[in-house]
Amino acid sequence: MRSFYHYMMRYRGAGPRSNERRLADWMFNDHDFPKQATSYDEVSRYLEWNIPFTEASQVFDRLWEDYLNNES
């Protein structure tokens, strides 16, 4: 299974400015983001402490479900 970070790179810089793109761009530019993480808890905890924008947690939860469905 590839990491959540690698899954999210499909949204980076693509198409119109969306919350998915904002999150992916932030993850790419944050050198401390756990790029190898495949655990919900690890990524969620990091986002809680370093939230890049107000809706980031909701966007993450929605995309995590898609990640599990596409990467399992």
C-alpha positions in Angstrom: 0.0 0.0 0.0 1.4 3.4 -0.9 1.4 6.2 1.6 -1.4 8.7 2.1 1.0 11.4 0.9 1.6 9.7 -2.4 -2.1 9.2 -2.8 -2.7 12.9 -2.2 -0.2 14.0 -4.8 -2.8 13.3 -7.5 -4.5 16.5 -6.3 -1.4 18.7 -6.2 -1.5 21.7 -8.6 -4.3 20.0 -10.6 -7.4 21.8 -11.8 -9.2 24.6 -10.0 -8.2 25.7 -6.5 -10.1 23.3 -4.1 -9.6 22.2 -0.6 -8.2 18.9 -1.8 -5.6 20.8 -3.8 -4.9 23.1 -0.9 -4.3 20.1 1.4 -2.1 18.4 -1.2 0.0 21.5 -1.9 0.4 22.1 1.9 1.5 18.5 2.4 4.1 18.8 -0.4 5.5 22.0 1.0 5.6 20.9 4.7 8.9 19.1 5.0 7.9 17.6 8.4 4.7 16.0 7.1 4.9 12.2 7.7 5.2 11.3 4.0 5.5 7.5 4.5 2.5 7.2 6.8 -0.2 4.7 6.1 -1.9 5.1 9.5 -5.0 7.3 10.0 -3.9 8.1 13.5 -0.4 9.3 12.5 -1.7 11.6 9.7 -4.7 12.8 11.8 -2.6 13.6 14.8 -0.1 15.6 12.6 -3.0 17.5 11.1 -4.5 18.3 14.5 -1.2 19.9 15.6 -0.3 21.6 12.3 -3.7 22.4 10.7 -3.1 24.4 7.5 -6.7 25.7 7.1 -10.0 25.4 8.9 -11.6 22.7 6.7 -8.5 20.6 6.5 -9.7 17.9 9.0 -13.0 17.4 7.2 -11.2 17.2 3.8 -8.7 14.7 5.3 -11.5 12.5 6.7 -13.3 12.4 3.4 -10.1 11.7 1.4 -9.0 9.1 3.8 -12.1 7.0 3.0 -11.3 7.3 -0.7 -7.7 6.4 0.0 -8.7 3.2 1.8 -11.1 2.3 -1.0 -8.6 2.9 -3.7 -5.4 1.6 -2.0 -6.7 -1.6 -0.3 
